[in-house]
């Protein structure tokens, strides 16, 4: 089977660093799904406004692995990168077929593009298929979630100087703060003096995280 992208996702996040680790974690993050010319047909979207959520099937296009280059064991970041799990028991991008699955909220249609919220994708991510989320079939409550039940990402407090806040529109600022609250650093990083940079909305947001769980934004530079 030979499949081609039907669309590409576009947002303010241009690198993997800072992208939410799962869809739905930052519902304030808004992006657009722009269709390839072959699929930019209004008839293909007929009835889609009746659904609040959509499933996206997409490619881990930035994982840096060659086709066929995969391992049966991976180290999930949630476990600190120290424990191995089977690749099919994780959502690792390093898979036999580098495909991801995300649930996003549909906000509307603008100029033939889908406006969605809560995606965990990098700007430019290829989209291979879109399906409606159906609550009675897709929602499962009270179920086990393996090692995820035993671990949770710890949020941090964000300290953002007022003069730097003015660089962003209200919508982008709220989304940025929610992204930073998730602590974009690798789980095993704990150097309070190390400065990180996260590209967002055309800026490089520089920050560090104290041992007390406070993320301090130090500067915001044009990229």
C-alpha positions as CSV (number, residue, x, y, z in Angstrom):
1,X,0.0,0.0,0.0
2,X,1.4,3.4,-1.0
3,X,-0.2,6.3,0.9
4,X,0.4,10.0,0.5
5,X,-0.4,12.9,2.8
6,X,-3.8,14.4,2.3
7,X,-2.9,17.5,4.3
8,X,-0.4,19.2,6.6
9,X,-0.8,20.6,10.0
10,X,0.4,24.1,10.8
11,X,0.9,25.8,14.2
12,X,3.2,28.0,16.2
13,X,5.4,25.0,17.2
14,X,8.2,24.5,14.7
15,X,10.4,22.0,16.5
16,X,9.7,18.9,18.6
17,X,10.9,20.6,21.7
18,X,7.8,21.9,23.5
19,X,5.2,19.9,21.6
20,X,2.7,18.4,24.1
21,X,3.5,14.8,24.9
22,X,-0.1,13.8,24.1
23,X,-3.0,15.3,22.3
24,X,-5.6,17.1,24.5
25,X,-3.0,18.3,27.1
26,X,-3.1,21.9,25.8
27,X,-6.6,22.5,24.5
28,X,-5.6,26.2,24.1
29,X,-3.1,25.4,21.4
30,X,-4.8,26.1,18.0
31,X,-3.6,25.0,14.6
32,X,-4.8,24.5,11.0
33,X,-5.0,21.5,8.8
34,X,-4.4,22.6,5.2
35,X,-5.3,20.1,2.5
36,X,-3.3,19.2,-0.5
37,X,-4.8,20.5,-3.7
38,X,-6.0,17.0,-4.7
39,X,-8.1,16.7,-1.6
40,X,-9.1,20.4,-1.1
41,X,-12.7,19.6,-2.0
42,X,-15.6,20.9,0.0
43,X,-17.6,17.8,-0.6
44,X,-15.0,15.7,1.3
45,X,-15.8,17.8,4.4
46,X,-19.6,17.7,4.1
47,X,-21.0,16.9,7.6
48,X,-17.8,17.2,9.5
49,X,-19.1,20.2,11.4
50,X,-21.4,17.9,13.2
51,X,-18.5,16.4,15.1
52,X,-16.7,18.1,18.1
53,X,-13.6,15.9,17.8
54,X,-11.6,14.3,15.1
55,X,-9.0,11.5,14.9
56,X,-5.8,12.4,12.9
57,X,-3.5,9.8,11.5
58,X,-0.1,11.4,10.8
59,X,3.6,10.8,10.4
60,X,6.4,11.2,12.8
61,X,8.2,13.1,10.1
62,X,11.0,14.5,12.4
63,X,12.1,11.3,14.2
64,X,15.3,11.1,12.3
65,X,15.1,7.4,11.6
66,X,15.3,5.7,8.3
67,X,12.6,3.5,6.9
68,X,12.8,0.0,8.5
69,X,15.0,1.3,11.3
70,X,13.3,0.4,14.6
71,X,13.7,-1.5,17.8
72,X,11.3,-3.8,19.6
73,X,12.3,-2.1,22.9
74,X,12.1,1.6,23.6
75,X,12.6,3.8,26.7
76,X,9.5,5.9,27.4
77,X,10.3,9.5,28.6
78,X,7.6,9.2,31.2
79,X,9.8,6.5,32.9
80,X,12.8,8.8,32.9
81,X,14.5,7.1,29.9
82,X,15.8,4.4,32.2
83,X,13.3,1.5,31.7
84,X,12.5,-0.5,28.6
85,X,9.0,-1.2,27.3
86,X,7.9,-3.0,24.1
87,X,7.4,-0.5,21.3
88,X,3.7,-1.6,20.9
89,X,3.1,-0.9,24.6
90,X,4.2,2.8,24.1
91,X,3.5,5.7,21.8
92,X,7.1,6.1,20.9
93,X,7.7,7.7,17.5
94,X,10.3,5.1,16.6
95,X,8.0,2.4,15.2
96,X,8.0,0.0,12.3
97,X,5.6,2.4,10.6
98,X,6.2,5.9,12.0
99,X,2.5,6.8,12.3
100,X,0.8,8.7,15.1
101,X,-2.8,8.9,16.2
102,X,-4.2,12.1,17.9
103,X,-7.7,13.3,18.9
104,X,-8.2,17.0,18.4
105,X,-11.2,19.3,18.8
106,X,-12.7,20.8,15.7
107,X,-13.2,24.5,16.0
108,X,-14.4,25.2,12.5
109,X,-13.5,25.5,8.8
110,X,-11.8,28.5,7.4
111,X,-11.0,28.9,3.7
112,X,-11.2,25.1,3.3
113,X,-8.8,24.4,6.2
114,X,-9.8,22.7,9.4
115,X,-9.1,24.8,12.5
116,X,-8.4,22.4,15.4
117,X,-7.3,22.6,19.0
118,X,-5.3,20.4,21.3
119,X,-2.9,18.7,18.8
120,X,0.4,17.3,19.7
121,X,2.0,17.9,16.3
122,X,4.9,20.0,14.9
123,X,4.3,22.6,12.3
124,X,4.4,20.9,8.9
125,X,3.4,17.4,10.1
126,X,1.9,15.3,7.2
127,X,-1.6,14.1,7.8
128,X,-2.6,10.8,6.2
129,X,-6.2,10.5,7.2
130,X,-9.0,12.2,9.2
131,X,-11.8,10.4,10.9
132,X,-14.6,11.6,13.1
133,X,-14.4,10.9,16.9
134,X,-17.6,9.0,17.9
135,X,-18.2,9.0,21.6
136,X,-20.2,5.8,22.1
137,X,-17.5,3.8,20.2
138,X,-14.3,5.7,21.0
139,X,-14.7,6.7,24.7
140,X,-13.7,4.1,27.3
141,X,-13.8,5.0,31.0
142,X,-12.5,3.2,34.0
143,X,-9.8,1.2,32.0
144,X,-6.2,0.3,32.8
145,X,-3.5,2.3,31.1
146,X,-0.4,0.3,32.0
147,X,2.7,2.1,33.3
148,X,0.9,5.4,32.6
149,X,-1.3,4.7,35.6
150,X,1.7,4.7,37.9
151,X,3.4,7.8,36.6
152,X,2.3,11.3,35.9
153,X,4.1,14.3,34.4
154,X,4.6,16.9,37.0
155,X,3.6,20.4,36.0
156,X,5.7,23.5,37.0
157,X,4.8,27.0,37.9
158,X,5.5,29.5,35.2
159,X,7.0,32.9,36.0
160,X,6.7,35.1,32.9
161,X,7.9,38.7,33.0
162,X,5.2,41.2,32.1
163,X,7.3,43.1,29.6
164,X,7.9,39.9,27.6
165,X,4.3,38.9,27.7
166,X,3.4,41.9,25.6
167,X,5.2,40.3,22.6
168,X,2.4,37.8,22.2
169,X,-1.3,38.1,21.4
170,X,-3.6,36.9,24.2
171,X,-4.4,33.5,22.5
172,X,-0.7,32.7,21.9
173,X,0.3,33.8,25.4
174,X,-2.2,31.5,27.0
175,X,-1.2,28.6,24.8
176,X,2.5,29.2,25.5
177,X,2.1,29.3,29.3
178,X,0.1,26.0,29.2
179,X,2.9,24.4,27.1
180,X,5.6,25.6,29.6
181,X,3.5,24.3,32.5
182,X,4.0,20.8,31.1
183,X,7.8,21.3,31.6
184,X,9.3,20.7,28.1
185,X,12.6,19.4,29.4
186,X,13.5,15.7,29.2
187,X,12.3,13.9,32.3
188,X,15.9,13.1,33.4
189,X,17.1,16.8,33.2
190,X,17.3,18.5,36.6
191,X,20.0,21.1,36.3
192,X,18.5,24.3,37.7
193,X,21.1,26.5,36.0
194,X,20.7,25.1,32.5
195,X,18.9,27.4,30.0
196,X,16.6,26.0,27.4
197,X,15.2,27.5,24.3
198,X,11.7,26.7,22.9
199,X,10.7,28.1,19.5
200,X,7.2,29.5,19.5
201,X,5.3,31.9,17.2
202,X,8.5,33.2,15.6
203,X,10.4,33.7,18.9
204,X,13.0,31.7,20.9
205,X,11.6,31.5,24.5
206,X,14.5,31.1,26.9
207,X,13.9,29.6,30.3
208,X,15.3,27.6,33.2
209,X,13.6,25.5,35.9
210,X,14.5,25.6,39.6
211,X,14.6,22.6,41.9
212,X,11.4,24.0,43.4
213,X,9.4,23.5,40.3
214,X,9.4,27.1,39.0
215,X,10.0,27.7,35.4
216,X,11.4,31.2,34.9
217,X,11.3,32.8,31.4
218,X,14.5,34.7,31.1
219,X,14.2,36.3,27.6
220,X,12.4,36.1,24.3
221,X,14.3,36.6,21.2
222,X,13.3,36.9,17.5
223,X,14.2,33.8,15.5
